[in-house]
Amino acid sequence: MELRPIGWVRSRICTPAEAPMQGREGDCLAEVELDPQWAEALEGVSPGDYLWIIWWLERTAAVRTRIHPRGDPSRPLTGLFKTRSPNRPNPLALNLVRVEAVEGSRLRVRWLEAAEGSAVVDIKPFLPEFDCPTRKGVGSGPARDPSRAREA
């Protein structure tokens, strides 16, 4: 398996300790500076859009299979996959962000909790009709043939 960064985070957050536990808790402003080869891939992205930013957690602690949610020992131990702990088997993070500006190969976004210099590995659109499972109609469509991949 091979991952290649498509860009880098420019942020006032310098260490994981400075980051909010969830991006929307801190209202962080940051920039995603894409490699210029990916500038065209931003076509159609506009201020006000919501995107998923997938980035690499370079500075994580040891991975444990059970943790106290939000690092709070008063909470019962919980399986890692039921939490959003940054300490993952594969150090990938997923943040929902709101686009504030698009300038060439740069995105200015709100709510990205990544530290300065973090590698961005992918960007995907937030699609409420698919990303909100409680929304009417989600999961009620016809079964699809998984061998028929298509572009969204």
Secondary structure, DSSP 8 states (H G I E B T S, - for coil): -----SEEEEES--SGGGS-SSHHHHT-EEEEEE-GGGGGGGTT--TT-EEEEEEE--S-----SEE-GGG-TTS--EEGGGS--S--SS-EEEEEEEEEEEETTEEEEES----TT-EEEEEEE--HHHH-TTSTTTT-S----TT-----
